[in-house]
């Protein structure tokens, strides 16, 4: 009995310890979220200074990914909103709004008062109601170091006729998430999936919500049948019969402590409203025929003519426990719901074969050739190697593998010998990439930005291409970008480097002491140290009171002073890291 009692006590002690640890981690996660909320509130305070709409002709937007590109429902324009950019050290988030005039081939930056907070990986849907509206839901905000995330659950509408933003507050909507998908269906928005990630955990979703554009109400659908597993980044489209198609996507799960395994889904489902049962929908798994896309994530989707859906690019990852390698793609696929069939997009003009760009470890000469050959006797692919020299003098090798002619799903012919590719004529086409932005207007596909990886470097793009989907003859480069000129900052290897940077931003120690004394003499409120060894003046001299005041205004009523001071410190530091 004694031994058993000791074991029971030991077991209960372990449970208590685990519960305490879980509580501590949860508390830390909540604090990080509060810090990000305070930073978001600060940026919104800056945005609130705008009092009128200002439209400024400008050069093409800066490089970005995970933004939204939408076709204006009434004008010959494209609308670009949000996105993110990583320069090797800092993650920058945007809430800028740009329009691209198709007729004039010109960009305009549109500053509108009270916009949504900065975000990426949101969803935007344009509808013709009310002279044209752009609806935006969710997305995420990241700290400058890219280690903390805040997922939005807000719904916004941009009234295109009056150029005004409006936040639509309606209860019962989806939880905070990013990577979800949203489409317009009749006079409703339908939202599926997505994920939520914090420093301690992550969760993927497969729930479905509708938002009624007439009553401004959310409804969570009651679903029957076996549907897709939780995922993000999938294809979501509407068929002519009024059903919803879900294809592919990405999710990950924890296989053991600190080890996650990703899944690139390749299954396809149909979601149909049940006849005579309002508000009830049914899932059905479908198996399309034809040339299906290879497994991938980070692909981009747009609605094509004839009720078809097109899919572009992405990355096919090969995950191991300690490494991630894969191929970036620039191929094009179409899904025809009427025939439930996939087919590869083939250009009729100068032949543009499927291309790949290797990510992760740089492959040794010959290894990519082996991976590209499919079956005995297949033609060898062509390997093109470029060296990019950064401003710091770092040489990054970018290797592209051009697929063999017969690998694109088309038999080789004698005419292929005289094709422009083999004759040395360069092919105009988007480079292999993931997370690009797509939009279709008047039967033309527009592709903007995205990213690829070269070794340890992430290259974010700002180019713009166009393809006539009726002719399918050749891509046209409307804006070309040179990755070689893109800024890339190597990570600092020591804390000393970080301290030097912060000291340069916040002034020397002697100056800080003098400034603290001046503030005390003026009788101002002074907090010499928020965290041990981390005074606020390290990040922003002479205006400490401003940040404390801002944090106090953003804090919940009755918040502890210690929490307010920590939020002020985080806001000041993050703001200057983002602005540096």
Secondary structure as GFF3:
##gff-version 3
##sequence-region A 1 580
A	DSSP	alpha_helix	2	47	.	.	.	ID=ss1
A	DSSP	beta_strand	54	58	.	.	.	ID=ss2
A	DSSP	beta_strand	68	71	.	.	.	ID=ss3
A	DSSP	beta_strand	77	81	.	.	.	ID=ss4
A	DSSP	beta_strand	84	86	.	.	.	ID=ss5
A	DSSP	beta_strand	91	93	.	.	.	ID=ss6
A	DSSP	beta_strand	97	101	.	.	.	ID=ss7
A	DSSP	beta_strand	106	111	.	.	.	ID=ss8
A	DSSP	beta_strand	123	127	.	.	.	ID=ss9
A	DSSP	three_ten_helix	129	131	.	.	.	ID=ss10
A	DSSP	beta_strand	133	137	.	.	.	ID=ss11
A	DSSP	beta_strand	140	142	.	.	.	ID=ss12
A	DSSP	beta_strand	149	151	.	.	.	ID=ss13
A	DSSP	beta_strand	155	159	.	.	.	ID=ss14
A	DSSP	beta_strand	164	167	.	.	.	ID=ss15
A	DSSP	beta_strand	181	185	.	.	.	ID=ss16
A	DSSP	beta_strand	188	197	.	.	.	ID=ss17
A	DSSP	beta_strand	202	212	.	.	.	ID=ss18
A	DSSP	beta_strand	217	220	.	.	.	ID=ss19
A	DSSP	beta_strand	222	224	.	.	.	ID=ss20
A	DSSP	beta_strand	235	238	.	.	.	ID=ss21
A	DSSP	beta_strand	244	256	.	.	.	ID=ss22
A	DSSP	beta_strand	259	273	.	.	.	ID=ss23
A	DSSP	beta_strand	280	286	.	.	.	ID=ss24
A	DSSP	beta_strand	289	290	.	.	.	ID=ss25
A	DSSP	beta_strand	300	303	.	.	.	ID=ss26
A	DSSP	beta_strand	308	319	.	.	.	ID=ss27
A	DSSP	beta_strand	324	336	.	.	.	ID=ss28
A	DSSP	beta_strand	341	344	.	.	.	ID=ss29
A	DSSP	beta_strand	355	359	.	.	.	ID=ss30
A	DSSP	alpha_helix	367	372	.	.	.	ID=ss31
A	DSSP	beta_strand	382	389	.	.	.	ID=ss32
A	DSSP	beta_strand	395	402	.	.	.	ID=ss33
A	DSSP	three_ten_helix	405	408	.	.	.	ID=ss34
A	DSSP	three_ten_helix	414	418	.	.	.	ID=ss35
A	DSSP	beta_strand	437	441	.	.	.	ID=ss36
A	DSSP	beta_strand	444	454	.	.	.	ID=ss37
A	DSSP	beta_strand	457	468	.	.	.	ID=ss38
A	DSSP	beta_strand	475	479	.	.	.	ID=ss39
A	DSSP	three_ten_helix	483	485	.	.	.	ID=ss40
A	DSSP	alpha_helix	495	506	.	.	.	ID=ss41
A	DSSP	alpha_helix	509	521	.	.	.	ID=ss42
A	DSSP	three_ten_helix	536	538	.	.	.	ID=ss43
A	DSSP	alpha_helix	544	554	.	.	.	ID=ss44
A	DSSP	alpha_helix	561	579	.	.	.	ID=ss45
###
